[in-house]
Amino acid sequence: MIKIIPMKEEHIPGIHEIEKSCFTIPWSKEAFEKELRENPLAYYIVAELENTVLGYAGMWVIADEGHITNIAVHPDFQHQGVGTLLMKHLIDEARSKNFFGLTLEVRESNVKAQNLYKKFGFINEGLRKGYYQDTGENAIIMWKYFNN
Ligand SMILES: CC(C)(COP(=O)(O)OP(=O)(O)OC[C@H]1O[C@@H](n2cnc3c(N)ncnc32)[C@H](O)[C@@H]1OP(=O)(O)O)[C@@H](O)C(=O)NCCC(=O)NCCS
């Protein structure tokens, strides 16, 4: 059974492999270490099956907002519900802490991720023009609001 558990340093090698296979500008292992060791705003989780990391997600908790920093699933395990499990967990956490909302940025071309976010009630709220350094692509800013 897939478990959603808090991210620990021992997960970072597996996370970094996924990061490299999913993103053109991957976070370094050190970036994840720094998040876990030094960032009091960080909230990170992994989806694990028999000690293998299938995916991960995280956010910065800023007052009553959750800023989702990353969500990714190993390419071999995509479109099998893992992203849904991770997003459900972040949303449950946000609801339990009475967040105002959750927000994130996504590449205009990343339809897969946008579909996942829309499924959970995220809506387009703005555009950051030329946000991504590698391609100059725009970022769509999405929000999911909770009616507290
Ligand atoms: C986006 C991502 C996290 C989704 O995770 P996942 O485990 O594949 O998602 P799920 O299997 O739970 O699917 C959830 C929804 O995502 C969307 N989705 C997933 N794969 C898709 C695909 N190949 N094409 C279109 N939509 C897709 C669908 O809306 C799907 O709902 P459905 O099954 O009812 O159609 C995953 O594709 C991924 O890791 N992509 C690379 C990293 C990335 O782009 N992260 C987001 C950065 S902003």
The ligand as a Gaussian input file, in Angstrom:
#p B3LYP/6-31G(d) Opt

LIG

0 1
 C        1.576000      16.452000     -12.531000
 C        1.842000      15.121000     -11.825000
 C        2.393000      15.404000     -10.425000
 C        0.515000      14.362000     -11.695000
 O        0.758000      13.181000     -10.927000
 P        0.079000      11.787000     -11.329000
 O        0.419000      10.802000     -10.281000
 O        0.430000      11.462000     -12.722000
 O       -1.451000      12.217000     -11.230000
 P       -2.727000      11.258000     -11.057000
 O       -2.475000       9.925000     -11.625000
 O       -3.157000      11.323000      -9.635000
 O       -3.768000      12.020000     -11.979000
 C       -4.463000      13.138000     -11.513000
 C       -4.941000      13.983000     -12.655000
 O       -3.827000      14.596000     -13.292000
 C       -4.128000      14.751000     -14.685000
 N       -3.183000      13.929000     -15.472000
 C       -2.303000      13.004000     -15.003000
 N       -1.619000      12.471000     -16.048000
 C       -2.080000      13.063000     -17.170000
 C       -1.766000      12.936000     -18.558000
 N       -0.836000      12.077000     -18.979000
 N       -2.426000      13.732000     -19.420000
 C       -3.368000      14.609000     -19.005000
 N       -3.720000      14.764000     -17.698000
 C       -3.091000      14.004000     -16.807000
 C       -5.546000      14.235000     -14.887000
 O       -6.433000      15.303000     -14.669000
 C       -5.643000      13.243000     -13.755000
 O       -6.972000      12.979000     -13.395000
 P       -7.763000      11.741000     -14.129000
 O       -6.978000      10.513000     -13.798000
 O       -9.105000      11.801000     -13.493000
 O       -7.735000      12.031000     -15.580000
 C        2.814000      14.236000     -12.670000
 O        2.360000      14.172000     -13.992000
 C        4.253000      14.727000     -12.656000
 O        5.035000      14.386000     -11.776000
 N        4.626000      15.520000     -13.687000
 C        6.016000      16.002000     -13.785000
 C        6.343000      17.010000     -12.717000
 C        5.445000      18.224000     -12.795000
 O        5.148000      18.722000     -13.867000
 N        5.017000      18.713000     -11.613000
 C        4.183000      19.887000     -11.514000
 C        4.998000      21.125000     -11.552000
 S        3.982000      22.582000     -11.439000

